[in-house]
Structures are given as structure tokens and as C-alpha cells.
């Protein structure tokens, strides 16, 4: 088996999927949904297949009742102190 110092294609894909997942989760936390503009950006950066797969994986996780996923999606309420 040949080892190289370069990142393999599988490693690149995994890193792309993780970065894409982080962007989608943070967008959902911030806005309560994934904006169309964010998905357009992710599709252009990572490709249609990866962006769509990650989005559907996150949505499936949330709909299947993953408590960890639901907790991460809870948007903290902003409190303002005007006094």
C-alpha cells in the first residue's frame, strides 16, 4: 500500500462534507432555516452532490429525533436590556 504526504480524495471529500455541514448547521442556528443564498454558495463551492447530500442528512437526523441534533438547532433567545 502506497502512502503519500498528500491528502487522499476520500479525505478531501470528508473534509468538504464536514465544512459544508458546519455551514448548514450554523445557518440553521442563526436563521432557523438554511437560506437559499447559503445553499447556492455551498453548491458552487463543494458541488451539487455534496451540498444536497449533507443537507438531506442533517434534515433526516433532525426529523428522526436525534436529540443531539435538535439541541444544536435550538436558537437561543436574544435578550435585550434597555435599562
N, C-alpha and C positions, 0 to 999 in steps of 0.2 A: 504494500500500500504506500502510495506516494504522499508525503506530507509537504506542504508548502507554507511559506510565511504569509501568503495571501488569503484573504477571506474567501471561502468557497461560495458557490452560488446559493446553496441552501442557507448558509449563514447570512448572506446578504438579504435573501427573501425573508428570513425570520426577523432580522433587524428592521426591515421595511415594514413588516406586519406589526411589530411592536410599536414603532414610531407612529404608524397610522392609527393603531388602537389608542395610544395615548392621546393623540389629537382629537379623535372622536369622543372619547370619554370626557376630556376636559371641556369640549364644546357642549356636550350634553349637560355637564355640571354647571357651566356658566349660563347657558341659554335655555336649558330644559329640553333641548332638541338638538339635532345636528343640522346646521344651516346648509342650504344648497350651495352657497359660496365655498364653504369648507369642503364639501364633498367634491366640488369641481376642482378645487386646489389639490386635494388628495389624489383624485383620479389622474390629474395631469402629472403629478409628481411620482406616484407609485404605480400607476396603471389602473385601468378599469377593474381588472380581475381581483387584484389585491384589495383595493379600496372597498369594492362591493362585498367581497368575502368577509372582511373584517367587520363591516357594518352589520351584515346579517348575523355574524357570530355574536356580536355584542347584543343585538336585539333578541336573539334566541336565548342568550344567557339571562337577560332581564326577564323575558316572558316565561322562562321555565322556573322562575322562582329562586334564582341564585341570590341568597341573602347578602352575600358579599357585594354582588353587582348592584343590587337595589340600594344598599347603604352608600355605595360610591356615587350613585346617581342622585341622592338626596341633595337638593340645593339648599345650602344654608341660608336662613333668612337674614337679610341685612337689617341691622338696627341702627337707627339714626338718633343721635342725641342733639336736639336743637336748643338745649338749655345752655 
